[in-house]
Amino acid sequence: MPKYLIAISVGPVQDFIGAARRTRDLWFGSEVLSRISKSIARQLNESGAELIFPAPSNAEIDLEDKSSFNVGNKLLVLCATDNPSQQVAKLKVNAQAHWKNIAQEVKEKAFGIIKNNPFIEDNIWEAQLTDVLEIFCAWVEITEENKYPYYRKRVDELLASRKNTREFNQAAVDGWGRPKSSLDGLRESVLKKSLKKWERMKLGLSNSEQLDCPGLVKRLGGLEREQFTPISRIAIDPWLRGIGINKSRELSEIGESLEPLIKHGLVSRVTGNAGIYSIFPYDGQILYPFRLDAVEAEVKRVNKDDREQSEKILSLIRNVKNVIKKSGVRSFGEPLPYVAVIHADGDRMGELLNDKKTIEEHRKVSAQLTAFASNVTEIVRGCRGDTIYSGGDDVLALLPLDKVIECAYKLQDKFKTLVESSENVEATLSVGIAVGHLLEPMGKLLELSRYAETLAKGNNLKETDRKNGLAIVLKPRSGAAIEIRSQWDSDPQYFLQSWITAHVNCEIPDGAAYQLRELAKDLSWVDDGNENDKELVKLETLRILKRKKSNFGQTELTQEITQMIEQRIESVGLKGLAEELILTRRFAEVKMQAELK
C-alpha cells in the first residue's frame, strides 16, 4: 500500500483566536481550535497513521478531547492508504461534527442561563455553524524513503498553495439590516432583540454588543473552566499579595460581601489555580475604584425600568463599598490596572526541521517541542500567571507585571534545555511581552503581544542581531508606547531586574531616564561603528549622570549603577537604555505594591 505525507491546516485562526474582546474569548477560541485539531490527530492515530507533528508521548491519554495536551492548527502525518483524498474527506466530516457538538453544548448552556427566552436566531445560527470551520489538506506520495526533506518541503508548498485558493462561498443567509458581530464584523449577529439588558449582563455581554455563532461559542464556552483566571485578577495580584501580608482577614470579608453579586453576573469566582489565588478567589475588578463606580452606574442604567431589581443590586454594591472602606485596604493605595501578555515563538524552526533527514529525526524534534509545551503551564503558574495557549514552540500567557520578566527568562531557558540545536541551526526562543491596561479589548492586547513578539525576533536587523530576543512593549492608557528589545545573550533579565530594584531603592532619579532619552534624540546622528562617536555618547551620558542624585536628591549615583549604565549603552545603545529605565519604573511601582515598600 502506498505511503503519503499528509499536511493538514485547521482554521480559521482569526475566528477562533484573533477575534476577542475578553480573555474568555481568547482562551476558549484557542481551546476550540486545539480540540478540533486534537480530534483529527486522534482519528489519524486510531487509523494507524504515524503522527509526526504533534508527537504525543502517550497518544491514548494526550489525545483525549479535554486533556491538557494542546495541538496546534497544523498537523503532519505519514499515512498508508490507497485513497488519500477519501482519507482527508473523512477527517473533515468528523472535524465538522466535533465543532458542531462543541457549539451545541454552548447553546444548551446559554439557554440554561437565560430561561424562557430562546434569544438565538436558529436559522442564522445553523447557517453559520456549517460555514465556520476551514480545513485544508495537501499530500505527496513517498516513493523514496531517503528523500524525506524533499517531500516535507513539497507538501508544505502544496498546502500553502491550497490555502491561497480557498473557497469564497456566498453568504448562507440574507443579513440585510442585521447588526454584525462586534468582535470582527464578519458575520451577522445571532442574538434576537428580545434579549433584555439584565439578561445580557448574565451572559457577559455589554449593552450593545452583538455576537455571531463562533463569537457566542467563545464567550460562553469557557464559563466552567477550572483553570480560567480573569484578567483583572491577574492584574491586581501584586497589590493583593502586598495587602495579604497584614490584611488577609479583611480580604476574606470583602470576598464574602461579593458573593451575592455573582448570580447577577457582576462578579466571577476564580475556581482554578486555588493554591495561587486562594487569598482572594474573585475576579478583582471591583477592587479598582473606577470599576466599582462603573459597575454601579451600569446597574442603574440597565435596570432603570425595574426599580425593585435595581435597588436590590445597588444595596449589595453599597454593602461592598462599606466593607472595603472599613477594611482599610485603600490605605495601601490604588492597584495599578496593567497586565502583561507573553507571546513566545521558537526561532528558525523551519530551518531546524530542514536539517532533519528522516521522519524519526523530525519526530524527535516534535517530541522535544511537546515536552517544552507540557512544562509551560507549570512555569507560568509558578509566576502567578495563566496559560492561554501552549502548543509546540508557541506560547500565549497572562501574567502580573512583577513576575513576567522572570517568567520570560524561565521559558527561554527551558526551551534551550529541551530543544536540541542542530549542526547548522541554534534552537532559541524569542519572547514578546505586551503590557496594557486591563480595560483594553483582548483583541488589542493580543495584537500588541504579536507586535512585541515580532520585535523580539528582530527580522529587520542585521543577521547577527536577529532572533533569540526579548522585547517589551508598554502601551499606557494615554500617550505613546514604550518599547525595548535585546538579545538573550546580553542578559536582559539581569539588567531589567537590576533597574527595577534600583527604582524601588530610589537609586535612580526619575528625571535621569527622560534626560537620557532627549540626549539620544540629540545624538541620533552618531555612528555606532565609530569609536570616537561612541566615546562622545559615553562622555555626554556620564556628564548628565554626574549632575543627578538618587534617594530624592540626597546621594550621588553609586559606582555600580554608573558602570551598569555604561555596559548597557554598549549593548542596547543610549536610546535603548533610556527606554529601559522609563519602562522599568512602571514595573517597580508594581513590585513596591507587592512588597509593601
N, C-alpha and C positions, 0 to 999 in steps of 0.2 A: 504494500500500500504506500503511495507517495506521501512524503512529508512536506508540510507547508509552514513557513514562518508567517504568523498572523499578527498584525498590529491593530489595536483597537483604541479608538478615542471616544470618550463619553463626555457629553456636554448637553447644553451649552454652559460653560463655566460662568459667564456673566449672569445668567438667570439664577443659577444655584448658589453662587458665591458673591459675585461682584455687586449685584443689586441688593443693597442692605441699608436699612436705616437704624436698626438696633443690633446689639450684639447677638440677640437671639436669632435674627435673620441670618447673620453671617455664620454663626455656628451651625445651625440646622441646615443651612444651604450646603455647606461643605460636608455635613453628615449625610445628607441625602445623596450627594454625588458619590461619596465613598461607599455607601450601602449598595448603590446600583452597580458600581464598578466591582464591588466585592461579590455581588450575586453572579456577575459574569465570570469572575475568576473561579468561583465555586463550581459553576456549571462546567467550565472547561476542565477543572481538576477532576471532577466526578466522571467526565467522559474519557479520562485517560490522557488528556493533553499535558504537556510539560510546561509548567509556568516558569518563564524566565524573569519577567518582571510583572507583578511582585514575586518575591521568593519567600513565602512564609515558612517559618521553622516548623510549625505544626499546622498544616493546611486544614485539617478537620476542625480544629478549635479556632484558629485565627480567622477562617473564612465564614464563621457563623455570622448571621445577619447583624446582630447588635454587639459583636465583640469590639474591644477597644482597638483592634488592628485596623489601621487606615489604609485604604487602597487608592492610589492616585487615579486621575482620569485617563491615563494612558497605560495599556497593557500590551505585553509581548509574550507570545506563546509559540511552542512548537507542537504541531498537531498532525497526526497521521489520519488522512481522510481522502476519500475518492472525490468528494464534492465540497470544497471549502465554501463555496457560495451558499450552499444549503446549511452548512455548519453555522456561519455567521448570521444567517436569517433566523435560525432558532434562538441564537443569543439575543438578537434584537427583540423578538417576540417576548421572551422571558423577562428581559430587562424592562420592557414597557409594562408588563404585568406587575412587576415588582414596584415600579413607580406608582402605578395606579393603586396598589394596595396601601402604600405609604400615604398617598393623598386621601384615600377613603377613610383611613384611621383618623386623620386630622379632621376631616369633615364631620365625622361622628363625634369627635371630641368637641368641636365647635358648637354643634347642636346641643351637646350636654351642658356647655357653659351657658348658652343663651337658649333657654327652653321656650317652647310655644311660639317661636318666631323663626321660620325657615328663611333666613336672611340671605341665602346664596341663590343666585340665578342659575338654576340647574343646567339650562341649555348652553349657557356660556361656559360654565364650569366643565361640562363634558366635552365641549368642543376644544377648549384649551388643554384639557387633560391629555388628549392624543396629539397635541401639537407642540409639546414642550421638549421632550427628550430627543436628542440628536446622537446617533451612534454611527461613527464612520469606521470602516474596516478596509484593510488592504492586505494582500498576501502575495508571497512568492514561493514557488516550489524549490525545495532544496535538492539539487541533483548531485552536488559535490560537497561532501562533509567538510573539506578543508578550506572552503571559501565563505565561512560564516560572516566575516566582516563585510564582504561584498553584499550578501543577502540582507544583512541588517540595515545597511545604508540604503539599499534599493527599496526595501519595504517602507522605510521612513519617507523616502521621496514619493512613493506612491500614495502613502497616507496623507502627506501634505497636499498633493495634487487633488486627492479625493475631497479633502476638506474645503479646498478652494472652488470646487464645483458642486457645492451643496444645493439642495433644492430650496426654492423660494415659493412655497405654496400660497395659494390665495387664502385670504383670511377666512377662517371657518365660520365666523358669524358676522352679521352686519352690525358694526359697532357705532354707526352714525348716531351722534348725540349722547353717547355714553361716556362717562369720565374714564380716563386712563389710569393705569396703576401709578401710584405716587412714587414707587421705587425707581422705575426706569422709563415709564411712559410707553412701553412697547405694546402692551395688551390692554383690553378693556377690563374695567373692574367687574368682579363677580358679586359685589355687595349690593343688596337691594336698598332702596331708600327707606324701607321700613325699620332699618337698624337705628335704634334710639341712641341718644348721646351717652346715657349711663351704660348701655349695653356695649358701646364702643370702648368705654373705659375698661370694662371687664375683659375685653378681647385684646387689650393693649394697643388700641387704635386711637390716634388723635381725632379731633372732632371732624376734620375734613379729609382725613386720609382714605385713600382708595387702594385696594389690593386686587391683583389678578390671581389666577389659580396658584402658580408657584409662589407668589408673594404671601398668600394666606397660609399655604403649607409651611413656609419658613417661619412665619410669625407665631403660629400656634403649635408647630410640631415639637418645639423644644421645651414646652412648659413643664414636663415631668422629668427632665433630665437631671439626674442626681448631681453631676459634676458642674452643672451650669452655674456660672457666677456673674451677676450683673456688673456692668462696667463701673457703676457708681460705687459698688462695694470694694472693687479693686483700687479705684482712685483714692478712696478715703481711708484705706487700710493703714498707711503710716500714721495718720492722725489718731486713729482708734488704738493703735498699738501704744502710742505715747500716753494717751489718756488711760488706757487699761492698766498702766503701772500703778496708778493710785485710785482709779475710779471704776473698777470692774463691776462693783455692785450697782453703781449708778447707771452704767451701760445696760445692765440687765433690766433695771427698772424702765429705762427708755424702751427697750425691746418689748417688754410686756405691754406698754402703752400703745405700741404699733400693731399688736396682734389683731385688734378689731378692724383695722383698716385693710387687712389682707383680702378679706372676702369682697371688698369694694374695688379691688384692683389698684389701690393707691400705693400699696407696699407689697413687696415679694419677699419670701423667705429663702435664704440660701440653705438648701438641704444637702448639698455635696461639699466635699473638702471640709468636713466637720472639724477635723483636728486643726485646720488653719484658721477658719473664720468663726470658731465657737464663741469667741469673746463678744461677738455681735453678729449673729447669723441672719442679717437682713440686708436689703439692697443698699442702704446707706444714703440714698439721695435726700431723704427727708431731714438728714442732719446738716445739710447745706442750707443756711438761712434763705438764700434766694430761691431754692427749690421748694422749701416748705411754704413760703409765701405764694409761689406759683401754683402749687397743689391746691391751696386754699382758694385762690382766685378761680381755678378751673372748676372746682366743686360748685362754687357759687354760680358760675356761668352755665355749666352743664345741667344743673338741677334747678334752675330758676323757676321752672314750671311745676316743680314738685317740692313745695316748701317743707313738707314733713321729712322727706328723704334728705333734702339739703341740710336742714337743721340737725338732723341726726348725725350726719357725717362731719359737719362743722364742729359739733360738740366734741367728737372724738379727736379732731385735729387740735382744738383748743386744749384738750387734756394733754396731748403730746407736747404742745408748746409749754405748758406749765411744768410738766415733768422735766423737760430739757432745761428750763430756766432754773428749777430747784436743784438740778443735778450739779450745776457749777461747771459743766463741760465747756461753756462758752468762754471761760476764763483762760482756756488754752489757745484761744484764737480761732479763726475760721480755717477749716481744712481747705487745702489747695485743690481746685477742681480739675486736675490734669491727670491723664493716664497715658501709659506707654504701650505701643503696639510693636511687637517684634515681627519682622518679616525676614526670614533667613533662607538662603538657597545655596546649594553646592556650586562650586566653580568648575568650569571645563568638564562637566560630567560627560558630555558628548565625546570630547577628546579622550577622556579616560576610557570610555567604552570602546572607542575605535582602536585602542591599544590591545584590546582583548581579542584573541584569535579564535576562541572556541566558545560554545554555549556554556560550558562548565565555568569558564573564567568570567563570563558575563553574569551567570547566576551567583557567583561568589561575590561580585560587586553588589548585586541586588540584595543578597543576604546581609552584607555589611550595612547597606543603607537601611534595611529593615531593622537591624539591631540598633542603629542610631535613632531611628524614629521611635522605637519602643522605649528609649531612655529619655525622650524629650519631655513627656508628661511629668516624670519624676523630677527632672531638673527644674522645670517651670514651677511646679508645685512647691518645690523646696525654696524657691524665691518668691513664694506667696502670690503666684500668678495662676492663670488658667490657660490651657492649650485649646485653641480653636481648631487647629488642624496640624497634623504631623504625618507626612507620608513620604517615604524615601528621603530625599535631601531637602524637602520643602517644609518650612515651619511657619506657623502663624499663631501668635500668642499675645495675651494681655497681661501686663504687669504693673505694679506700683512703681513710681519713679525711683524710689530709693533702692530698688532691687534689680532694676532692668539691666544696668551695665554689668553687674555680676553675673546675671543670667546669660547675657550675650557671650561673655567670656567662656562660661562653662559649656555652652552649646558648641562653640567653635573648637574648644579643647576636646570635647567628647567626639566630635566629628573627625578630627585629625587622628584621634586614638583608634577609632573603629574602622575608618575607611582607608584602605591602603592606597598609597600613591603608586603609579606605575613608573617605569623607567623614564618615560618622557613627560609625564603629567603629575604634578603635585596635587593631592586631594585637599582642598581648602573650602572653608565656608565663609561666605560674605553675609554680614548681618546688618540689616537696616532697622533703625529704631525711630518710630514716629511718635512724637509727644503732642497731644492735642487736648482740647477742652472736652470734658465728658458730655457736654450737650451737642458737640459736633456730630452730625449724622454719621453712622457707622461706615457708610459708603465712602464718605470724605476721609475718614481716618484710614480706611483701607487703601484708598488712593494715595494718601500721604506715605503710608508704610511701603507701598510699592515704589514710590519715588525714592525713599530712603534706601531701599534695597538696591535699586539701580545705581544710586550714588555710591553705595558701598562697593559695588563691582568696579566702578571707575572705568568703564569701557572706552571713554573718550580720552583717557590719559595715555601716556607713553607705556609701552609694553611692560616695563619693569614695575610700574605703579598700579597695574590693573589687578583686579580680583583680591581675594584674601583681605577684605576690608571691613571696617566698622564705620557706619555713618549714622549720625543722629540729626533729625530734623525736628525742631521745635516750632510749632505754629501756635502763637498766642491767640487769644480771643480777638484781639485787635493788634494791628501792627504787622511788620514784615516778619517772615520766617527766618530762623537762625539755623544754619546747617554746618556741620563739621564732618570731616572724613579723613581717615588714616588707615594704613595697613596694620594688621595684627602684629607684624614683625617689629613695629615701632613701640609695642607695648602700650596701646592707648588706654587700656583698663587702669594701669598703674598711674598714669598721669591724670586721667579724668577723676579717679577716686582721690588722688592727692589734691587736685584743685578743690574738690568738694569738701574735703577735710579742712583745707586751708580757709575756705569761705566760712565753714562752721566755727573755726577757731579765730576768725577775724584777722587772719594773717595776710589777706589780700584786700586792699581797699576797692570798693566797687568802681570808683572812677578810673582806676588803672586800666581796666579792660576796655572801656569805651575810648580812652585816650590812645591806647594801642591800636584800636580799630581805625581811628582817624589817622594815625600815623601810617598805617598800612595803605590807606587811600592816597595819602600824600606821596608815598614812595612806591606807588603802583608801577612806575616806570623802571624799577630796579630789575636788573638781570640776575636771576638766581644762580646762574652759572659763573658769574663774575665774582672773584674773591674780594675785590675792592668794594663792590656793591654790597656784598654780604656783610662785610665789616662795617660799612656805613649803617646798615639796618641794626646791627648789634649795638653799635655805639649810641645811636639815637634811642633805642629801646632802653638801654641802661641809664641814659640821661633822664628819661621820663620816670623810670622806676626809682632813681635816687631821690627824686623830689617827693615820692609817695611814702606815706607812713601807714602802717597797719594798726590794728587794735584801736580804731576810731581816732587815728592821727597821733597816737602816743609813742609808737615804737617804729624803728627802721625795719624795712623788709629784711628777713633773715637771709643769710648766705645760701641756705639750702633752697629757698624759694627762688632766689635770683638765678642760681645755677640751673634749676629745673626749667625756668623760663628760657634760658639760653639754649638748653638741649632741645626744647620743644620747637623753638624757632627753626633750628636745624632740620627738624623732621617735618613739620607741617607749615612752616612759614609764619610770618608775623600775623597775617590776617587769620590764619587757622588758629593760632594761639589765642588771639583776641576773642574769636567766636567761642572757643572752648571755655574761656574764663567767664564770658557772659552767660553761656548756656548752663554751665555747672552751678551758677548762682541759684538757678531755679531748683536744681536737684538738691542743693544744700538746704534750701528752705524746707523741703520735704523731709530731709534727714533730721533736721533740727526738731521738727514736729514729732518724728518717730522716737527720738531720743530725749525729748523734753529739754532741749537746750535753748 
